[in-house]
Amino acid sequence: MMASSDVDRNEEHNPSEMDALCPSPPGPARPQRDYERMGERSGTTFFQTLIHLLKGNIGTGLLGLPLAVKNAGLVLGPISLLVMGVIAVHCMRLLVKCSHHLSEKLSCPSLSYGDAVQYGLENVSGLRRHSQWGKRVVEVFLIITQLGFCCVYFVFLSENVKQVVEAANATTFNCEQNFTNQTGVLVPSFDKRLYMLCFMPFIILLVFTPNLKYLAPLSLIANLMMSASLVLIYFYSLTHITSPIDLPYVGYAKDYPLFFGTAIFAFEGIGVVLPLENKMQRPQRFTLVLYVGMAIVTFLYISLGTIGYLCFGQTIVGSITLNLPNCWTYQLVKLLYCFGIFITFALQFYVPAEILIPPVVARVAERWERPVDLLMRTGLVIVTCALAVLIPELDLVISLVGSVSSSFLALIFPPLLQIAVFHSEGLSPVVVLKNLLISLIGFVGFLAGTYIAIEQIIARNALKRVESVSDYIVVQ
């Protein structure tokens, strides 16, 4: 993050996802950190930066990509993922380029995403007076995105644990016994929204952790568990691929916006780009890190999305883990991934908490600082859980969060930022047209994805109400 500046207002701390990876103690009077480095106190190595980039881009979104491929089609889906990956990497590169230019112009060692947008707008005479709003808008979308991730985690945890519990009596050690490739429900338990409420107290205690460095050992274990789970998911999917002859090559047009939302949710790792580049020992090598890391990420996305859809076909659901069979090996996969997501909740929660809480805590007496801090953390978790309870559909929550916020951060803002930063330095019409086209794609995806996701949420809730009434009448 930024170390110092000749401009007073730029001395405020701007949290990012990288702060969760390399945190400093939170607090209302928190001093601005120096240009923080890891390892030998001189910055992160190429390999460390690559690992952080992978960690910032791989999460629950990866598990939802088989359903995304289904929504787009067996051929159109992978092609669209590749195109979206190329565009996402290009936008990340644009953000880094703009940050470099502005840092040199302002004599600053580094800039955050919000800072870059703020100072980029100051290059446009008509927007100079309102440049501070650019930074605030970026922070708002960061908050929406990160809390959206947390909502997805609530739904993911509840659906997977609920499935394991309901199928426990039918779970065997023979993974070939279940030929439906779907976990069966033997003893129905309570609603998944009650599972969310059960998780909430433990998550509240988790986010009370005063410094995320205390969670570092658990975070390392969680990452290893999630990696092992992915290996097993790949293994099962590859060894159970069925004939794709009946799978549509191109999906329905009405489902494509859901694909867009899920895909951009998965690719939304742009928040870690500038902090990672700022912390490298040799920042000039970050472009190579970016290309190598995102090539790996894109390969994982396309391969798991395609293989998962080929394996489970039309029965694929919001997370591929929910399609795994009734055997303890794959039930354990779900539980291990759930543990990883549980720990990751604290990392994702850190960003909105550090944006929203310090300004409030700074306004209360010193003896009330800690209680107010804990109270706000509790309130944010409760709000996040309430939103998850209201929309307990994993695939639609992922698509909605991706469409609403990730599209702005990953696709819309970076191209427009380049136009603002370099407009007075002779940008070619072709570059301007290309940037406007990328932003337009992001905006159309935002509108269509948000509309379809909300429409589907309303339709599913209405269907569930009808089914509940029908079940009640039958019982009577």
C-alpha positions in Angstrom: 0.0 0.0 0.0 1.0 3.6 -0.2 3.7 4.7 2.2 3.7 8.5 1.9 2.7 11.4 -0.2 3.0 15.2 -0.4 -0.7 15.3 -0.5 -2.2 15.1 2.9 -5.4 13.4 1.9 -3.5 10.6 0.3 -2.1 9.6 3.7 -5.2 7.7 4.6 -4.9 3.9 4.6 -6.7 2.1 1.8 -7.3 -1.5 2.7 -7.1 -4.2 0.0 -7.2 -7.9 -0.2 -3.4 -7.9 0.1 -3.8 -6.4 3.5 -5.5 -9.6 4.5 -2.5 -11.5 3.3 0.0 -9.2 4.9 -2.0 -7.5 7.7 -0.9 -4.8 10.2 -2.8 -4.3 13.4 -6.1 -2.5 13.0 -7.2 0.5 15.0 -8.7 3.9 14.8 -5.4 5.8 15.1 -3.6 3.3 12.9 -0.5 4.8 11.5 0.2 4.4 7.7 2.4 1.5 7.2 5.8 1.8 5.5 6.3 0.3 2.1 5.9 -3.1 3.7 7.9 -6.0 2.5 8.0 -9.7 3.3 10.7 -12.4 3.4 14.0 -10.5 3.8 12.3 -7.2 4.5 13.0 -6.2 0.9 9.9 -7.4 -0.8 8.2 -10.6 -2.0 9.9 -12.9 -4.4 8.6 -13.9 -7.8 7.3 -17.2 -6.4 5.7 -15.6 -3.3 3.9 -13.1 -5.5 2.7 -15.8 -7.9 1.3 -17.8 -4.9 -0.5 -14.7 -3.6 -1.9 -14.0 -7.0 -3.2 -17.5 -7.4 -4.7 -17.3 -3.9 -6.4 -14.1 -4.7 -8.1 -15.5 -7.8 -9.1 -19.1 -6.8 -12.0 -19.6 -4.5 -15.7 -20.6 -4.5 -16.1 -19.1 -8.0 -14.0 -21.9 -9.5 -16.4 -24.6 -8.2 -19.3 -22.8 -9.8 -17.8 -22.7 -13.3 -19.2 -26.1 -14.5 -22.7 -24.7 -14.1 -21.5 -21.5 -15.9 -20.3 -23.6 -18.8 -23.7 -25.3 -18.8 -25.4 -21.9 -19.1 -23.2 -20.9 -22.0 -22.8 -24.3 -23.7 -20.1 -26.9 -24.1 -18.3 -25.0 -26.9 -19.3 -21.4 -26.2 -18.6 -21.7 -22.5 -14.9 -22.5 -22.7 -14.3 -20.0 -25.5 -16.1 -17.3 -23.5 -14.0 -18.1 -20.4 -10.8 -17.8 -22.5 -11.9 -14.4 -23.9 -13.0 -13.2 -20.5 -9.7 -14.3 -19.1 -7.8 -12.4 -21.7 -9.8 -9.2 -21.2 -9.5 -9.5 -17.4 -5.7 -9.8 -17.6 -5.6 -6.9 -20.0 -7.6 -4.8 -17.5 -5.3 -5.7 -14.7 -2.3 -4.7 -16.9 -4.0 -1.4 -17.6 -4.5 -0.7 -13.9 -0.8 -1.4 -13.2 0.2 0.8 -16.1 -1.9 3.7 -14.9 -0.6 3.3 -11.3 3.0 3.4 -12.5 2.4 6.6 -14.5 0.6 8.4 -11.7 3.1 7.2 -9.1 5.9 8.8 -11.1 3.9 11.9 -11.7 3.2 12.3 -8.0 6.5 11.0 -6.7 4.8 8.3 -4.8 6.2 4.8 -4.2 2.8 3.2 -4.8 -0.9 3.7 -5.2 -4.0 1.7 -4.3 -6.8 1.1 -6.7 -8.9 3.9 -5.1 -5.9 6.3 -5.2 -5.3 5.6 -8.9 -8.9 6.3 -9.8 -8.8 9.5 -7.7 -5.7 10.9 -9.2 -6.7 9.7 -12.6 -9.8 11.8 -12.5 -7.7 14.8 -11.5 -6.2 14.7 -15.0 -9.7 15.5 -16.4 -10.4 19.2 -15.8 -14.2 18.7 -15.6 -13.9 16.0 -13.0 -11.1 17.4 -10.9 -13.3 18.8 -8.2 -15.1 15.5 -7.8 -12.0 13.2 -8.0 -12.4 12.2 -4.3 -15.7 10.5 -5.3 -13.8 8.2 -7.6 -11.9 6.8 -4.7 -15.1 6.5 -2.7 -16.9 4.7 -5.5 -14.1 2.1 -5.8 -14.3 1.6 -2.0 -18.0 1.1 -2.2 -17.6 -1.6 -4.9 -14.8 -3.2 -2.9 -17.2 -3.4 0.1 -20.0 -4.8 -2.0 -17.7 -7.4 -3.6 -16.1 -8.6 -0.4 -19.3 -8.7 1.6 -20.8 -10.5 -1.5 -18.0 -13.1 -1.2 -18.9 -13.5 2.5 -22.6 -14.1 1.5 -21.5 -16.7 -1.0 -19.4 -18.4 1.8 -22.5 -18.6 4.1 -24.5 -20.3 1.4 -21.6 -22.6 0.3 -21.0 -23.7 3.9 -24.7 -24.4 4.6 -25.4 -26.3 1.4 -22.3 -28.5 1.6 -22.6 -29.3 5.4 -26.3 -29.9 5.0 -25.7 -32.4 2.3 -23.0 -34.3 4.2 -25.3 -34.5 7.3 -28.4 -35.6 5.4 -26.4 -38.3 3.5 -24.4 -39.5 6.5 -26.3 -42.7 7.0 -26.0 -43.6 3.4 -22.4 -42.7 3.0 -20.1 -45.7 2.2 -16.4 -46.3 1.6 -17.1 -47.5 -2.0 -17.0 -44.5 -4.3 -18.2 -46.5 -7.2 -21.4 -47.7 -5.5 -23.3 -44.5 -6.3 -23.8 -44.5 -10.1 -25.9 -41.3 -10.2 -22.9 -39.1 -9.4 -25.0 -37.2 -7.0 -25.1 -37.3 -3.2 -28.4 -38.8 -2.1 -30.5 -37.5 0.8 -31.4 -40.3 3.2 -32.6 -38.3 6.3 -33.8 -34.8 5.5 -32.6 -32.3 8.1 -33.7 -28.7 8.8 -33.6 -25.9 6.2 -30.1 -24.7 5.0 -30.9 -21.2 6.3 -30.9 -22.6 9.8 -27.4 -24.0 9.1 -26.4 -20.4 8.2 -27.6 -19.2 11.6 -25.7 -22.1 13.3 -22.5 -21.0 11.5 -23.0 -17.3 12.4 -21.7 -17.3 16.0 -18.5 -19.2 15.0 -17.9 -16.7 12.2 -18.5 -13.8 14.5 -15.8 -15.2 16.9 -13.5 -15.7 13.9 -13.7 -12.1 12.8 -13.0 -10.9 16.3 -9.4 -12.0 15.7 -7.5 -8.8 16.5 -4.8 -9.4 13.9 -5.0 -11.8 11.0 -1.4 -13.0 11.5 -2.8 -15.2 14.3 -4.8 -17.0 11.7 -1.8 -17.6 9.4 -1.2 -21.2 10.5 -4.8 -22.1 10.0 -4.8 -20.2 6.7 -1.9 -22.3 5.5 -3.7 -25.5 6.6 -6.8 -24.3 4.9 -5.0 -23.7 1.6 -3.5 -27.1 1.7 -6.9 -28.7 2.3 -8.5 -26.8 -0.5 -5.7 -27.8 -2.9 -6.1 -31.4 -1.9 -9.9 -31.1 -2.4 -9.4 -29.7 -5.9 -7.1 -32.5 -6.8 -9.7 -35.1 -5.8 -12.5 -33.2 -7.6 -10.4 -33.2 -10.8 -9.6 -36.9 -10.4 -13.3 -37.9 -9.9 -14.4 -35.7 -12.8 -11.8 -36.9 -15.2 -12.4 -40.6 -14.4 -16.2 -40.3 -14.8 -16.6 -38.2 -18.0 -19.6 -39.4 -20.0 -20.3 -38.9 -23.7 -20.9 -35.3 -24.5 -23.2 -36.2 -27.5 -26.4 -35.0 -25.7 -24.9 -31.8 -24.3 -25.7 -28.5 -26.2 -22.7 -26.8 -27.7 -24.4 -23.4 -27.2 -26.8 -22.6 -24.4 -29.9 -20.5 -24.3 -29.5 -16.8 -24.7 -31.4 -16.1 -21.5 -28.9 -18.1 -19.5 -25.8 -16.4 -20.8 -26.0 -13.5 -18.4 -25.8 -16.0 -15.6 -22.6 -17.3 -17.2 -21.2 -13.8 -17.3 -21.9 -13.1 -13.6 -20.4 -16.4 -12.5 -17.3 -16.0 -14.7 -16.6 -12.4 -13.7 -17.1 -13.4 -10.1 -14.4 -16.0 -10.5 -12.0 -13.6 -12.4 -12.4 -10.8 -9.9 -8.9 -10.7 -8.4 -8.1 -7.3 -9.6 -8.1 -6.0 -6.0 -4.8 -7.8 -5.2 -2.9 -6.6 -8.3 -1.6 -3.3 -7.2 -0.7 -4.4 -3.6 1.1 -7.4 -4.9 3.1 -5.3 -7.4 3.9 -2.8 -4.8 5.4 -5.4 -2.5 7.7 -7.1 -4.9 11.4 -7.1 -4.6 11.7 -6.5 -8.3 8.4 -4.9 -9.4 9.5 -4.8 -13.0 8.9 -8.6 -13.1 5.3 -8.2 -12.0 4.1 -8.3 -15.6 5.5 -11.8 -16.0 4.0 -12.8 -12.7 0.6 -11.5 -13.9 0.8 -13.4 -17.2 2.0 -16.6 -15.7 -0.4 -16.6 -12.8 -3.5 -15.6 -14.8 -2.6 -18.2 -17.4 -2.6 -20.9 -14.7 -5.9 -19.4 -13.3 -7.5 -19.3 -16.7 -6.4 -22.9 -17.5 -7.9 -24.1 -14.2 -11.2 -22.3 -14.8 -11.6 -23.6 -18.4 -10.5 -27.1 -17.5 -12.6 -27.6 -14.4 -15.6 -25.8 -15.9 -15.5 -28.1 -19.0 -14.5 -31.3 -17.3 -17.1 -30.8 -14.5 -19.9 -30.2 -17.1 -18.8 -33.3 -19.1 -18.8 -35.4 -16.0 -22.2 -34.4 -14.5 -24.0 -33.0 -17.6 -27.4 -31.4 -17.0 -27.4 -32.4 -13.4 -24.6 -30.0 -12.5 -25.5 -27.6 -9.7 -24.2 -24.4 -8.2 -21.0 -25.9 -6.7 -19.5 -29.1 -8.2 -18.9 -30.4 -4.7 -22.7 -30.8 -4.4 -22.6 -33.3 -7.2 -20.0 -35.6 -5.7 -21.2 -39.2 -4.7 -22.0 -40.8 -1.4 -18.6 -42.0 -0.2 -16.5 -40.8 2.6 -13.6 -39.7 0.4 -15.7 -37.1 -1.4 -17.8 -36.2 1.6 -14.4 -35.4 3.2 -13.6 -33.2 0.2 -16.7 -31.1 1.0 -15.8 -30.8 4.7 -12.1 -29.9 3.9 -13.2 -27.2 1.4 -15.7 -25.9 3.9 -13.0 -25.5 6.5 -10.9 -23.6 3.9 -13.8 -21.3 3.1 -14.5 -20.8 6.8 -11.0 -19.5 7.4 -11.0 -17.5 4.2 -14.1 -15.7 5.4 -11.9 -13.7 7.8 -9.6 -12.6 5.0 -12.4 -11.4 2.8 -14.2 -9.7 5.7 -11.0 -7.8 6.6 -11.3 -5.4 3.6 -14.8 -4.0 4.3 -14.2 -4.0 8.0 -11.0 -1.9 7.6 -12.8 0.6 5.4 -16.0 0.9 7.5 -14.9 0.5 11.1 -11.9 2.8 11.8 -13.8 6.0 10.9 -16.5 5.1 13.3 -14.2 4.0 16.1 -12.2 7.2 15.8 -15.2 9.2 16.8 -15.8 7.5 20.2 -14.0 7.7 23.5 -10.9 5.5 24.0 -12.6 3.2 26.4 -15.4 2.4 23.9 -13.1 1.8 21.0 -12.8 -2.0 21.4 -16.6 -2.6 22.2 -17.6 -0.5 19.2 -15.2 -2.3 17.0 -16.5 -5.7 18.1 -20.1 -4.5 17.8 -19.6 -3.3 14.2 -17.9 -6.5 13.3 -20.8 -8.4 14.7 -23.3 -6.2 12.9 -21.5 -6.7 9.6 -21.6 -10.5 10.0 -25.3 -10.4 10.9 -26.1 -8.3 7.8 -24.1 -10.6 5.6 -25.8 -13.7 7.1 -29.2 -12.0 6.7 -28.5 -11.4 3.0 -27.5 -15.0 2.5 -30.7 -16.2 4.3 -32.8 -14.0 2.0 -31.0 -15.4 -1.1 -30.0 -19.0 -0.2 -29.3 -20.0 -3.9 -25.6 -20.5 -4.4 -25.4 -20.2 -8.2 -27.6 -17.1 -8.2 -25.8 -15.3 -5.4 -22.5 -15.9 -7.2 -23.9 -14.6 -10.5 -25.5 -11.6 -8.8 -22.4 -10.5 -6.9 -20.3 -10.9 -10.0 -22.7 -8.9 -12.2 -23.3 -6.1 -9.7 -19.8 -5.4 -8.4 -17.1 -7.5 -10.0 -18.0 -6.2 -13.5 -17.2 -2.6 -12.4 -13.9 -3.4 -10.7 -12.6 -5.9 -13.2 -13.9 -4.6 -16.6 -15.5 -1.1 -16.5 -13.1 1.0 -14.4 -9.6 0.1 -15.7 -10.2 1.0 -19.4 -11.9 4.3 -18.4 -9.1 5.0 -16.0 -6.5 4.7 -18.8 -8.5 7.1 -20.9 -8.6 9.6 -18.0 -4.9 9.2 -17.2 -3.5 9.4 -20.7 -6.1 11.4 -22.6 -3.8 14.5 -22.7 -0.8 12.4 -23.9 -2.1 11.3 -27.3 -4.1 8.1 -26.9 -4.8 6.7 -30.3 -8.5 6.5 -31.4 -8.1 2.7 -31.7 -7.1 2.4 -28.0 -9.9 4.7 -26.9 -12.4 2.7 -29.0 -11.1 -0.6 -27.6 -11.3 0.7 -24.0 -14.9 2.0 -24.5 -15.8 -1.4 -26.0 -14.5 -3.3 -23.0 -16.3 -1.0 -20.6 -19.5 -1.3 -22.6 -19.2 -5.1 -22.5 -18.8 -4.9 -18.7 -21.8 -2.5 -18.4 -24.1 -4.7 -20.6 -23.0 -7.7 -18.6 -23.8 -5.8 -15.4 -27.3 -4.9 -16.5 -28.2 -8.2 -18.1 -26.6 -10.3 -15.4 -28.2 -8.4 -12.5 -31.6 -8.5 -14.1 -31.6 -12.2 -14.9 -30.2 -13.1 -11.5 -32.8 -11.1 -9.7 -35.5 -12.5 -11.9 -34.4 -16.1 -11.3 -34.2 -15.4 -7.5 -37.8 -14.2 -7.5 -39.0 -17.1 -9.7 -37.3 -19.7 -7.5 -38.8 -18.2 -4.3 -42.2 -18.1 -5.8 -41.8 -21.8 -6.9 -40.7 -22.8 -3.4 -43.8 -21.0 -1.9 -46.1 -22.9 -4.2 -44.4 -26.2 -3.3 -44.6 -25.5 0.4 -48.3 -24.7 0.1 -48.8 -27.9 -1.9 -46.9 -30.0 0.6 -49.0 -28.5 3.5 -52.2 -29.3 1.7 -51.1 -32.9 1.0 -50.1 -33.4 4.7 -53.5 -32.0 5.8 
